[in-house]
Amino acid sequence: MNVVVVGSLNMDVFIPVDTYPGSGETVKGGNAKYLPGGKGANQALAAARQGANVTMVGMVGADANGEALRASLEADGVNCSLVQTFDGPTGIAFVHLEKDGSNRIILSSGANDAFLPDRAEAYKDLVAHADAVLFQLEIPIETVGMLVRVAMEAGVPTYLDPAPARSDVFTHIPKVDWITPNEHEAQLLTGIKVVDATSARLACAKLQQLGAKRVLLKVGSQGTYVADENGLFYQPGIAVPVVDTTAAGDAFTAAFVVEYLRGESVYGAARMACAAGALAVTRLGAQPSLPYRDEVVGFLETVDAALSSKTETTPRE
Ligand code: RIB
């Protein structure tokens, strides 16, 4: 299966922090770690680790970070021969990592912002012949809009991760096959705060009215809601010890896409996606945390075994 990912490549600089500085204040954090990331590159690598044949489309700078990002993807077989080099810096994400594994990210887009529609013209044919194309919003939205249209016209399934969040997504991208927001992005797009199944249903319906055929609404450790032509379905999350939530959503989306392309039902694909996301949060970093398919399958077997042993040992009334 041929998956094309159109998006960002960033070098992530992780700094563990206890507290955030206020204005004019300096706080000491832990040792910084430079780890490959970027929503596009993460999804490309995650899809390759799930067994897809992946081509990355995007831009890096002419610097050591750009080289390191290509190398990280190529190590797992992602085709980076079409990644362009920009005469400027590679994107950098400053990830402030809190003790509970949550993060705050400041993005310096660098080369990602230079990936304007004129540079993306060359990829129309590639996109039109893929089995699926994944997009996010860390490159110019005009470029995303242009290539989504090409894919939709060619009948190629499109997946849009509307992150970083912005409210004007459907102005630029009127139609998409799947949208994969988290609660925060869903609220920005629909005005509906997702707190339970009822609000999730309303938010998904609104997203479908706005232009998404189907919705994968990620609710963090709680799991996901899937809205398609058969209605709404909830897949619960899997509880794990949290180290770092960075790129869990990328692992989730890529696992869903690849399983679905393999012919799995939305239910089976959503279950694999939740397991991939759960595994990713148990590890530090974006790309180092992305699980391989065997790991996800093995993890689900462990979860099932634990559940069935609990059922077996439950005393009968
Ligand atoms: O989705 C996670 C990614 O978001 C990080 O790798 C970082 O680069 C930010 O863009």
Boltz pocket constraint, residues with backbone or C-beta under 6 A from the ligand:
constraints:
  - pocket:
      binder: B
      contacts: [[A, 10], [A, 11], [A, 12], [A, 36], [A, 37], [A, 38], [A, 39], [A, 42], [A, 93], [A, 105], [A, 107], [A, 138], [A, 246], [A, 247], [A, 248], [A, 249], [A, 250], [A, 286]]
      max_distance: 6.0
